[in-house]
Amino acid sequence: MSAAVFLRALRPTQIASSGLLGNRKIIGHAVGRAPLLSAVSGLRTPSFTPPVVQQSVKQELVKDCKQEQDLFTDNVISKVNNQIVKGSHGRLFAVVYIHGHQHLVTQEDLLIVQGVFPPSIGDVIRLEKVLCVGGQDFTLFGRPLLRKDLVNVEATVVEKTLSHCRIYFYNRRRKNSRKTKFNRETHTLLRINRVEIMQKIDEVPEVEGVDGRIF
């Protein structure tokens, strides 16, 4: 907004008697008549912009937390290894992956595997695909599986049988078409003999040779 807009509010006789429209008296009189001019007068950018004084950047010392994290990790590992050596971890549980499904098992559990499963009755097998194992105070998770030399989950094939009879009934309305099917699936019953952690979690045994297949 300019001062000329606010000069229209003055009387014509006052403007004529002054002689000059740009005179400071007229502008001061206009400020008295129009107080908005005083609020708008300071919005224009001054001709001279003062230089910006940049503050000095101070170097900050960031504390290294890596040593604290390493100490905390070593403390947790030592406590877990202490429970493993003394056997004070309590009853162990494990999550195993078998025949396309995940099962939470512990010692003396009975596990049913659905579908065709090759082992015969009386075979002692080892479930090597262990996702996690834990005790009373800790749980070890694999990425995605734990090492085979760390956890041992052993099971015995107890029984091989068929499931209950499932009936599938199909009916087409107003077509005089009906169909009935019966299906029984093979079941294998396993008993979990033991779930154990064979060594400390931060130790890797020395292997001289390789027995069996490498996966």
N, C-alpha and C positions, 0 to 999 in steps of 0.2 A: 504494500500500500504506500502511496506517496502523500505528501502534504497537501497537494492540490485537491485530493478527494475530500479532505476535511475542511478545506476552505469554502466549499460550497455551502456549508452550514452557517457561515457568517452572513451578516446583512450586506446588501450591495453597497450601502453608503459607507460602511466601514472599509470595504475593499477599495472603493474609489478614493476615499480620503487619504489612504496610505501612500498611493502613488506607485509603489512597486509591489508586485505580487510575491516576489522572492525575498522580501524584506524579513529580517528576523523578528520584528515586532508582530507582523501578521502571523508568522509561524508560532510565536509564543502565545499570541491571543488564541490561535487555533488549538494549541495544546490545552489551554484553559477551557475552551468550549468542548473539545473532543479529547477526553482522557485516554482514549485508545491509541492516540498518536505517540504518547510517551511509552506505551507498552511495546509498540512496534518499532520504535526508532532504533533500538539496539540490536535488531536482528541482522542488519547488513554486515557483511564481512569487512573488517577494517582493511585499509590499504596496505598496512604493514603487518605481516604475520611474524610474531616473535619466534625465534628458533626453538626447536624442541630439544630439551636437555635430556639425553639418554642416561638412564641410571646405570651405574656400573654393575655388571653381573658378577655375583659372588659365587665362587665354587663351593658346592655342597658336598660333604663327605657322606656317601651312602654306606651304611653298614652292611657288610657281607653276611647274609643269612645262611650261606651254604654250609658253613662250619656247624652252625646250630642244627640245621636239618640233618647233617651227617651224624652228629652226636645223638640226635633223637632216633634216627634209623638204627644206628648201632645198638642203642639201648633196647629198642623193641626186639631186634633180632636176637640179642643175647638172652632176653627173657623167654622168648619162644624156644630157643635151643636148650635152655635150662629145663623147661618143662618136658621137652622131647627126651632129653637124657635121663631125667628122673622118672619119667612116665607119669607125671602129675597132671597131664592134660585132660584126663577124664575119658569118657566114651567118645571115640572119634566117629564122625560121619563123613560121607563123601557123595558127590554128585557125579555119576558115571553116565557116559553116552554109549548106549548099546542098541543095536538094531533100529537106528533112526529115532530113538527117544531118549530123554534124559530122566534119570531115576535118582532119587535121594535114598541112600541106603546106609545102614550101619550093621554092626556085627549081629549075626543070628537072624537077619531079616530074610523073608521069602520074597523072591522077585519073579514075576511072570513076564516072560518074553513072548509077545504075540508074533505069529508068523513062523515061517520055516527057519529053524535054528540048527546048524549042523551038528554040534556036540551031542554025544550019546549019553545015556543014563550012567551015572557014576564017574563021569569025567570031571577032573578038577581043572578049572580054567582061571585065567587071570584077566581081569577087566583093566585094560591099559589106558583107555580113553577116560581119564579122570579130569573133570573140569575144576573141581575145588575139593578141598578137604579141610576139616576144622575140628576143634575141640571145645573145651569149656570157655576159654579166654581168647582164642584166635581163630582165624580162618585164612587159609592159603588159596589164592585164586590163580589159575593158569591163564596163559595168553595165547591160545585159548585152553591148552592142555598143560597139565603139570608134567614134569620129567618122570620118565618111567623108573629111574633109580631112586626117586624120592618117595613115592607112594606105592603101596602094594594093596590091591583089592582082590581078594581070592574068593572064588565061588565054586560050588559043586552042583552038577546037574542032578536033580532029585527025581524028576518025573517029566515025561513027555506025553501029553494027552490032547484031547480035542475040547474046544470050548462048547458052551451050550448052543443048542440049535436056534439059529436065527431064521425067521420067516419073513420073506419079502413078497408082498401081495400087490399085484398090479390089476387095475380095473379101468376099463374105458367106458365112460358113460354112454348109454344108449347105443352101444356098438355090440353088445352081447359078446364081449371079449374080456376074459379074466385069466390071470396067470399067477401061479404060486410057486415060489422057489424056496428051498431050504439050504442053509449054508452053515458049516462048522469049520472053525479055524484052528490051526495047530497052535498049542500052547506048550512052552517049556518052562518048568519050574526050577528056579535056582535058589540055593541057600548060600548066603554070604558068610564065608568062614571067618574072615578077618579083614579089618581095615587098619593099616599101620603106616606110620612114617618111619622109613628105614634109616634116615641119617639127618644130620643138621641141614637146615635150609640154605645156608651160605657156603656149603662145602661141596666140591665136585670131586668124585672119586677118580683115582687114576685108573685108566683102562689100558690094558696091555694088548688085548686082542678083541675081536668082535665075534660073538657067538650068536648064531641065528641070522634072521633077516634084518636089514636096515630099512626103516620106514621113513 
